[in-house]
Amino acid sequence: MSGIVVGVDTLLELERFLYLEASYLDRPDLDSWVDLYTDDGTYWMPATPDQEDPHNHISLFYDDRVIMEVRRRNFVHPAAASKDYEIRASHIISNIQVTGMDEETGDCTVTSNFQCWLYYNDKQTPYAGTYTHELVGDESSYKIKSKRVDIINCDATLNTIIIYI
């Protein structure tokens, strides 16, 4: 995939949006993170490289907004297993490219590379891969219509993924 040419201001705005999302996941602030999604937004993590779709194949995650809300509420519930240990995360995003843009609406497709380190239950776990965000223009910024997370070791045996990456 090669990027398309966009203005510097647009690219900076998209970068700021992706960095904001990463900062919400780093904290973790799932309330603010879920608010970045459209009402019909989805979060998808394929279970195999180059998986074509989430409907005809098993995925590591395929959450719509309703499931994201349930996970968010469970994550902060006092009796949740996620409360047994502190969760720390650090996301690094790079190689941000706009691969599709609707000039009229501002809707766009953005790909980026990421590395994420999670610390939970005395274990530090690295994840790396590619994000594909389908973004829709919002009054002052963007909303996530869909986010695809292709981790490079998606078909390996993985530790429990305690939080969104």
Sequence and secondary structure as in RCSB ss.txt:
>XXXX:A:sequence
MSGIVVGVDTLLELERFLYLEASYLDRPDLDSWVDLYTDDGTYWMPATPDQEDPHNHISLFYDDRVIMEVRRRNF
VHPAAASKDYEIRASHIISNIQVTGMDEETGDCTVTSNFQCWLYYNDKQTPYAGTYTHELVGDESSYKIKSKRVD
IINCDATLNTIIIYI
>XXXX:A:secstr
       HHHHHHHHHHHHHHHHHHHTT HHHHHTTEEEEEEEEEESSTT   SSSS EEEEEEHHHHHHHHHHH
HSTT GGGSS  EEEEEEEEEEEEEE TTT  EEEEEEEEEEEEETTEEEEEEEEEEEEEEE SSSEEEEEEEEE
ETTTTS      S  
